[in-house]
Amino acid sequence: MRVDTGGLRNERPLTETQISSVREYARSLGLEESRVVHMDWMHTMYSASFDQMVIGTDVYPADAPVTANSRISMKATVAHELVGHMETYEQMTEGDKTRRETRKRQTRNIHCRLSK
């Protein structure tokens, strides 16, 4: 299974070098590496439910971009997810510490289950 962007974004599997570059850039923006998850079969997104950024093949632009969106760089895509979505979500829920702590516990529990 793979992401289908209709040719507007990259659809080829990411190389380890590309994945490392995304992780390094997200870390440079303040996101812990453990919160960056690579899944070629999903679209790049910030998941508020898991408090993680998912990177899919579409984190990179298409080889032959045809639209403004298909020309957006990897760094711009990551920044959009972290600043545009993650920070907006955190600002909306800033007063709700209990919910945020519950989300973190759920994320830790999921990681524990996946590592077994």
C-alpha positions as CSV (number, residue, x, y, z in Angstrom):
1,M,0.0,0.0,0.0
2,R,1.2,3.5,-0.7
3,V,0.1,7.1,-0.6
4,D,-1.7,8.3,-3.8
5,T,-1.2,12.0,-4.5
6,G,-2.3,11.8,-8.1
7,G,1.3,12.7,-9.0
8,L,1.2,16.0,-7.1
9,R,3.7,14.9,-4.4
10,N,6.4,12.2,-4.1
11,E,5.0,8.7,-4.1
12,R,8.2,6.7,-4.1
13,P,9.3,5.0,-0.9
14,L,11.6,7.2,1.1
15,T,15.3,6.3,1.5
16,E,16.9,6.0,4.9
17,T,18.8,9.2,4.1
18,Q,15.6,11.1,3.3
19,I,13.9,9.8,6.5
20,S,17.0,10.9,8.5
21,S,16.9,14.3,6.9
22,V,13.2,14.7,7.9
23,R,13.9,13.6,11.5
24,E,16.9,15.9,11.8
25,Y,14.9,18.9,10.5
26,A,11.9,18.1,12.8
27,R,14.4,17.9,15.7
28,S,15.9,21.2,14.8
29,L,12.4,22.7,15.1
30,G,12.1,21.3,18.7
31,L,10.3,18.0,18.1
32,E,11.7,15.0,19.9
33,E,12.8,12.3,17.5
34,S,10.6,9.7,19.2
35,R,7.6,11.7,18.1
36,V,8.5,11.4,14.4
37,V,7.1,8.2,12.9
38,H,7.7,7.1,9.3
39,M,4.9,5.3,7.5
40,D,5.1,5.2,3.7
41,W,1.5,4.2,3.4
42,M,0.2,7.3,5.2
43,H,0.1,11.0,4.3
44,T,2.4,13.3,6.1
45,M,0.5,14.8,9.0
46,Y,0.5,15.8,12.7
47,S,-1.6,13.4,14.7
48,A,-3.0,15.2,17.8
49,S,-4.4,11.9,19.0
50,F,-0.9,10.4,19.3
51,D,1.0,13.7,19.6
52,Q,3.3,12.6,16.8
53,M,4.2,13.7,13.3
54,V,3.8,11.0,10.7
55,I,6.0,11.3,7.7
56,G,4.9,9.7,4.5
57,T,6.3,9.7,1.0
58,D,4.5,13.0,0.3
59,V,6.8,14.9,2.7
60,Y,8.9,15.5,-0.4
61,P,7.8,17.4,-3.6
62,A,7.0,15.6,-6.8
63,D,9.8,15.2,-9.4
64,A,7.9,17.2,-12.0
65,P,5.8,19.6,-9.9
66,V,2.7,21.0,-11.7
67,T,1.1,23.0,-8.9
68,A,2.3,25.3,-6.1
69,N,1.5,22.6,-3.6
70,S,3.6,20.0,-5.5
71,R,6.6,22.4,-5.3
72,I,6.5,22.8,-1.5
73,S,9.9,21.6,-0.1
74,M,10.3,18.9,2.6
75,K,11.3,21.6,5.1
76,A,8.2,23.7,4.3
77,T,6.0,20.6,4.7
78,V,7.5,19.7,8.1
79,A,7.2,23.3,9.3
80,H,3.6,23.4,8.1
81,E,2.7,20.3,10.1
82,L,4.6,21.4,13.3
83,V,3.8,25.1,13.3
84,G,0.5,25.0,11.5
85,H,-1.1,22.0,13.1
86,M,0.8,20.9,16.2
87,E,1.2,24.4,17.7
88,T,-2.3,25.4,16.9
89,Y,-3.6,22.2,18.6
90,E,-1.4,22.8,21.6
91,Q,-2.6,26.4,21.9
92,M,-6.2,25.3,21.7
93,T,-5.7,22.7,24.5
94,E,-3.2,24.6,26.7
95,G,-5.7,24.9,29.6
96,D,-6.5,21.2,29.4
97,K,-3.4,19.6,31.1
98,T,-5.3,16.4,32.0
99,R,-6.1,15.7,28.4
100,R,-2.6,16.3,27.3
101,E,-1.1,14.0,30.0
102,T,-3.7,11.3,29.0
103,R,-2.5,11.6,25.4
104,K,1.1,11.2,26.4
105,R,0.3,8.1,28.5
106,Q,-1.6,6.6,25.6
107,T,1.3,7.3,23.2
108,R,3.7,5.6,25.6
109,N,1.4,2.6,26.0
110,I,1.1,2.2,22.2
111,H,4.9,2.4,21.8
112,C,5.3,-0.3,24.5
113,R,2.8,-2.6,22.8
114,L,4.4,-2.1,19.4
115,S,7.9,-2.9,20.7
116,K,6.8,-6.3,22.1
